[in-house]
Structures are given as structure tokens and as C-alpha cells.
Amino acid sequence: MIMINQKILTLFSVLWLMVLSTHLLATEPPHYRPVSTYSIIAFDPETREFGVAVQSHWFSVGSLVPWAQAGVGAVATQSFVKADYGPDGLERMKNGYTANKALKELLAEDDGEALRQVAMIDINGNVAAHTGDKCIQAAGHQIGKTYSVQANMMEKETVWPAMARAFENTQGDLADRMMAALEAAEAEGGDIRGKQSAAMLIVSGEPTGVQWKDVVLDLRIDDHANPLRQLRRLIRIHRAYQHANRGDFLMEKNDITGALKEYESATNFYPENLELPFWTAVTLASSGEVEKALPIFRSIFQRDERWKRFTPRLVRSELLPDDKKLIKRILNQ
């Protein structure tokens, strides 16, 4: 009986150690993850948009590093990342702290600050950045007017200066300039471990009170052999849908000419996609602009007949008029 009890006790002890070790692994603080990377945070004084862009040899870098809130600021938290810097930094800046004060307070509360690399920017364009002494080299940051670039575990120390030059010398909107900064980093060798994921987050200049409406752009490539190429491709596609949405808005205003220009721009940005011109044709046909819609339908049906089979289904959902003659004309294209 004693031997049986001892065996049970031993088995229980082993199981308990297994459960405990599993729990410890499951609850390991995320700020010990080596999300070493290069990133940029920026503020556009004209549009008042905030942006963060990042690339790393780490899975799903976009879920940890970039943080931004309309009318408040932006944060990039990396190296042995402590994600808390994101929401905590934004909360402080929302309450009136400058970027410098918010970052200084959070660093003072962090026993691991020597391993952190963090940058913040506030609503007034004030920028603050920190590269801890124990960040894996090459590591450093450079603060410019309304932006900061930062990098760690880089191939060489020329990475972040190259990012700064690219951002300052590139024309275009915030997405264009931040993308140029990322590509400049990679051209200098980038992360010494390689590349895996990338992300870009941009929020609007004026908060609506509904955070999801304030997001201008939120793109992530979680795992890819060439994440920057994919990010640039997604930015192009994003612009296509922006033009399509503006076209829909102009159609609602009965500005047919303006809408067609926007729809054409959408197709030019994303010519390999048939859905954007398809919905353009549907919008035109349902608005009485049938003659403008028919050539678009014809082009789409010639490239993929599935859209022809799909078209009649829109009548029941009231996306096309319940007009048999009209539907027949469309399907005869």
C-alpha cells in the first residue's frame, strides 16, 4: 500500500511539474521575444496623419511593433519587445503627455529598458526615441523633423541613416515615404538574420470617436520570403480600392464623369483584378448608365465567364434592376 502511494505521489509530482512548466512557457512575458527589426514612425503635418512601418525577421511583426491612434500619436516598440509601450504610450499622450515625457516615464518603470528600442511621436510632432545599451548590434536610431527611424540587429550601422535620407528625399504621401525608408534599410543589408514579415499602419488626422473608422491603412505580411515586395504590392492594391470607394461616393453625388475617372484609376492600379471593373459596371448599369456599363461587362466576360454566371444573381439582392431586357443585354456581351 505504501509503495502504491509512493508511486502515486511520484506520478502526481511529475504531472505537476509538467503542468507548471507548460504554464510558465505559456505565460512567458512577450517582451522577451527578440523582435529585432527596423522601423519608422512619422507624422504628416499637412494631413495630420500618423504612420508606423516595420520589417523584421520575426513572424507577424505587425501584431507587436506598430501602434497609432488618430489625434494622439504613434509608437514603435521593438528589440526584445515589450508591447505595453504601445497602448501605455498612447494613453499617456492622449492625456496630454509629450512623447518625451511618456517614453521617459515608461522606461523608468521598466527593469528591462536596456533591451528595449522604442520610438514615440505626439500630436504636436514631438519625437522621442530610445535604444537600450543591451540591444543587439548594430543598433541605433535617428530622429528627424516629425519622424524617427530605429533599428537593431542590423547587418551594418548605415541602415537607419539610409532610412532617414530616403524618408526625407522621397516625394509622395506618408505611405510612399515610409515604404521608401523600409526599402532603403533593406538595400543596406537590413536585419542580419534575414527577412520574414512587414507591416504598415496609418491613422487619420482627425479622430471620429470610432477607432476603426480612423484607420487609413493597415497592412500586414506575416510570413513571406520577400515581405517588402508584398507590402508595396498591397499598398498599390489599397490605392486601387481607395479610388473605387471615391468613385462610389461620386456616383452617389451623381457626378458620373468624376466617378468614371476614379474607377479608371482603380483599374489602372490593379489591372489584374476583374472585380473592381465588374462592380463599376454594376454601379453604372443600376444608375441608368447602361451604355457605359456594357463595354466593361463585355471585357470582363471575355476574360472570365464566371462573372457572366454571377451577374443575374444580383437582381434578387437589388444590386441590379429587376429588368429582364436589361439583364439579357448585359449577358449578351
C-alpha positions in Angstrom: 0.0 0.0 0.0 2.9 2.3 0.9 4.6 1.5 -2.4 1.5 2.2 -4.3 1.0 5.6 -2.5 4.7 6.5 -3.3 4.2 5.7 -6.9 1.0 7.8 -7.0 2.8 10.6 -5.2 5.8 10.4 -7.7 3.4 10.3 -10.7 1.5 13.3 -9.3 4.7 15.2 -8.7 5.8 14.6 -12.3 2.5 15.6 -13.7 2.5 18.8 -11.5 6.0 19.7 -12.8 4.8 19.2 -16.4 1.7 21.4 -15.8 3.8 24.0 -14.1 6.5 24.1 -16.8 3.8 24.3 -19.5 2.2 27.2 -17.6 5.4 29.0 -17.3 6.1 28.7 -21.0 2.6 29.7 -21.9 2.8 32.8 -19.7 6.3 33.8 -20.6 6.3 37.6 -21.0 6.0 38.6 -24.6 8.6 41.4 -24.0 11.4 38.7 -24.1 10.7 37.9 -27.7 13.6 39.1 -29.9 11.5 41.0 -32.4 14.6 42.7 -33.6 13.8 44.9 -36.6 13.9 48.2 -38.4 11.0 50.7 -38.3 9.9 54.2 -38.9 7.3 56.4 -37.1 6.1 59.6 -38.7 3.7 62.4 -38.6 2.4 64.4 -41.6 1.9 68.0 -40.6 -0.4 68.7 -43.6 -2.8 65.7 -43.3 -2.0 65.2 -39.6 -1.8 61.5 -40.2 0.4 59.3 -38.1 2.2 56.3 -39.5 4.3 53.3 -38.5 6.1 50.9 -40.8 8.3 48.0 -39.9 10.1 44.9 -41.3 11.6 42.1 -39.3 12.9 38.5 -39.4 10.1 37.6 -37.0 6.7 36.2 -37.6 3.8 38.7 -37.6 5.8 41.8 -36.6 2.7 43.9 -37.3 0.9 42.4 -34.3 3.6 43.7 -31.8 5.6 46.7 -33.1 3.3 49.3 -34.6 0.8 51.3 -32.6 -1.1 54.5 -33.6 -4.2 56.4 -32.7 -5.8 59.3 -34.6 -5.4 62.7 -32.9 -3.0 61.2 -30.3 0.3 59.8 -31.7 2.2 56.7 -32.8 4.6 54.2 -31.1 7.1 51.6 -32.4 8.2 49.1 -29.7 10.9 46.6 -30.7 14.1 44.8 -29.9 13.3 42.4 -27.0 9.8 43.8 -27.4 7.6 44.9 -24.6 4.3 45.5 -26.4 2.9 47.5 -23.4 4.8 50.6 -24.6 2.3 50.8 -27.4 -1.0 51.2 -25.6 0.6 52.7 -22.5 2.4 55.3 -24.5 -0.7 56.2 -26.5 -2.7 56.5 -23.3 -0.2 58.9 -21.8 0.0 61.1 -24.9 -3.8 61.1 -25.1 -3.8 62.5 -21.5 -1.5 65.4 -22.6 2.0 64.0 -22.1 4.6 64.8 -24.7 6.2 61.9 -26.5 9.4 62.5 -24.5 7.6 62.6 -21.1 5.6 59.5 -21.9 8.6 57.5 -23.0 10.8 58.7 -20.1 8.1 57.5 -17.6 7.6 54.1 -19.2 11.4 53.5 -19.4 11.7 54.4 -15.7 9.1 51.7 -14.8 10.8 49.0 -17.0 13.5 46.8 -15.5 14.4 45.7 -19.0 14.8 49.1 -20.5 18.4 48.3 -21.6 16.9 45.7 -24.0 14.2 47.9 -25.4 14.1 50.1 -28.5 11.1 52.4 -28.6 10.1 55.5 -30.5 7.1 57.8 -29.9 5.6 60.8 -31.6 2.8 63.0 -30.3 0.1 65.2 -31.8 2.4 68.2 -31.9 5.1 66.3 -33.9 7.4 66.0 -30.9 9.5 62.9 -31.2 11.3 60.7 -28.7 13.3 57.5 -29.1 15.4 55.1 -27.0 17.9 52.4 -27.9 18.9 50.4 -24.9 22.5 49.6 -24.2 21.9 45.9 -24.5 20.1 45.9 -27.8 21.9 43.6 -30.2 24.2 45.4 -32.6 24.2 47.0 -35.0 21.5 49.1 -33.2 20.6 52.8 -33.2 18.1 55.4 -34.0 17.9 58.8 -35.7 15.3 61.5 -35.0 14.3 63.9 -37.7 11.6 66.6 -38.0 8.3 64.7 -37.3 9.8 61.3 -37.7 12.2 58.7 -36.1 13.9 55.7 -37.6 15.3 52.9 -35.4 16.9 49.5 -36.0 18.6 46.8 -34.1 20.4 43.5 -35.0 21.3 45.1 -38.4 23.9 44.0 -40.9 25.6 47.4 -40.5 25.3 50.8 -38.9 24.3 52.5 -42.2 20.8 51.2 -42.1 19.0 53.8 -40.0 20.8 56.8 -41.6 19.8 55.5 -45.0 16.2 55.2 -43.8 16.2 58.8 -42.7 17.6 60.0 -46.1 15.0 58.0 -48.0 12.1 59.4 -46.0 13.3 63.0 -46.3 14.1 62.8 -50.0 11.0 60.8 -51.3 8.0 62.6 -52.7 4.5 61.4 -52.1 2.2 60.7 -49.2 3.1 59.1 -45.9 2.8 55.5 -47.2 5.2 56.3 -50.1 7.8 57.9 -47.9 7.7 55.2 -45.2 7.9 52.5 -47.8 11.0 54.2 -49.3 12.5 54.2 -45.8 12.0 50.4 -45.4 13.4 49.7 -48.8 16.4 51.8 -48.1 17.0 49.8 -44.9 16.9 46.5 -46.9 19.3 47.9 -49.5 21.8 48.5 -46.7 21.6 44.9 -45.7 18.7 45.1 -43.2 18.3 42.6 -40.5 21.4 40.4 -40.3 19.1 37.3 -39.8 17.1 38.0 -43.0 13.5 39.0 -43.6 10.1 37.5 -42.8 7.3 39.9 -42.0 6.4 43.6 -42.5 3.6 45.9 -41.7 2.3 49.5 -42.2 -0.2 51.3 -40.1 -1.6 54.8 -40.9 -4.3 56.6 -38.9 -6.3 59.7 -39.9 -5.6 63.2 -38.8 -8.9 63.8 -37.2 -10.4 61.3 -34.8 -14.0 60.3 -35.4 -14.6 58.8 -32.0 -14.7 55.4 -33.6 -11.2 53.9 -33.8 -11.8 51.5 -36.7 -13.0 54.4 -38.8 -9.8 56.3 -38.1 -7.6 53.7 -39.8 -6.4 54.9 -43.2 -4.2 51.9 -43.9 -3.5 48.7 -42.0 -1.5 46.2 -44.0 0.5 43.2 -42.7 2.6 40.5 -44.3 3.0 38.0 -41.5 5.3 35.4 -43.2 6.9 35.8 -46.7 10.3 35.4 -48.3 10.1 39.0 -49.6 7.8 40.9 -47.2 8.7 44.4 -48.5 7.8 43.5 -52.1 4.5 42.1 -50.8 3.9 45.3 -48.7 4.5 47.5 -51.8 2.1 45.4 -53.8 -0.6 45.6 -51.1 -0.2 49.4 -50.9 -0.8 49.5 -54.7 -4.0 47.4 -54.3 -5.0 49.5 -51.3 -4.8 52.6 -53.5 -7.0 50.9 -56.1 -9.8 50.4 -53.6 -9.4 53.9 -52.4 -10.1 55.2 -55.9 -13.0 52.7 -56.2 -14.6 54.0 -53.0 -14.2 57.6 -54.1 -15.9 56.6 -57.4 -18.8 55.1 -55.5 -19.1 58.3 -53.4 -19.2 60.5 -56.6 -21.8 58.2 -58.1 -24.0 58.9 -55.1 -23.5 62.6 -55.8 -24.5 62.0 -59.5 -21.0 63.0 -60.7 -20.7 60.4 -63.4 -17.7 61.9 -65.0 -15.8 62.2 -61.8 -16.8 58.7 -60.8 -15.6 57.2 -64.1 -12.2 58.8 -63.6 -11.9 57.3 -60.2 -13.0 53.9 -61.4 -10.4 54.1 -64.2 -7.7 54.9 -61.7 -8.7 52.0 -59.6 -8.4 49.6 -62.6 -5.0 51.1 -63.5 -3.7 50.5 -60.1 -4.9 46.9 -60.0 -5.4 45.7 -63.7 -5.1 42.0 -62.9 -8.3 42.2 -60.8 -11.6 41.8 -62.5 -13.8 42.5 -59.5 -13.2 46.3 -59.4 -14.3 46.9 -63.0 -17.2 44.5 -62.5 -18.7 46.5 -59.7 -18.0 49.6 -61.7 -20.2 48.2 -64.5 -22.9 47.1 -62.0 -22.9 50.6 -60.4 -23.2 52.3 -63.9 -26.0 49.9 -65.0 -28.0 50.3 -61.9 -27.7 54.1 -62.2 -29.1 54.1 -65.7 -25.7 54.5 -67.4 -26.1 51.2 -69.4 -24.2 52.2 -72.5 -21.1 53.0 -70.4 -21.5 49.7 -68.5 -21.9 47.3 -71.4 -18.3 47.5 -72.7 -17.0 46.9 -69.2 -19.2 43.8 -68.8 -18.0 42.6 -72.3 -14.3 42.9 -71.3 -14.9 41.0 -68.1 -17.0 38.2 -69.5 -14.4 37.6 -72.2 -11.6 37.2 -69.6 -13.6 35.1 -67.2 -17.1 33.7 -67.9 -17.8 33.1 -64.2 -18.7 36.7 -63.9 -21.4 36.2 -66.5 -23.0 33.4 -64.4 -22.7 35.6 -61.3 -24.4 38.7 -62.7 -28.1 37.5 -62.7 -27.8 36.7 -59.0 -27.5 40.4 -58.2 -31.1 41.1 -59.2 -32.6 39.4 -56.1 -30.3 41.4 -53.9 -31.4 44.5 -55.7 -27.9 45.3 -56.9 -29.2 45.3 -60.4 -32.7 46.3 -61.6 -35.3 43.5 -62.0 -35.4 44.2 -65.7 -35.2 41.1 -67.9 -34.4 43.1 -71.0 -31.5 44.8 -69.3 -30.1 41.6 -67.8 -30.3 40.0 -71.3 -28.4 42.9 -72.8 -25.7 42.5 -70.2 -25.4 38.8 -70.6 -25.3 39.0 -74.4 -22.0 40.9 -74.2 
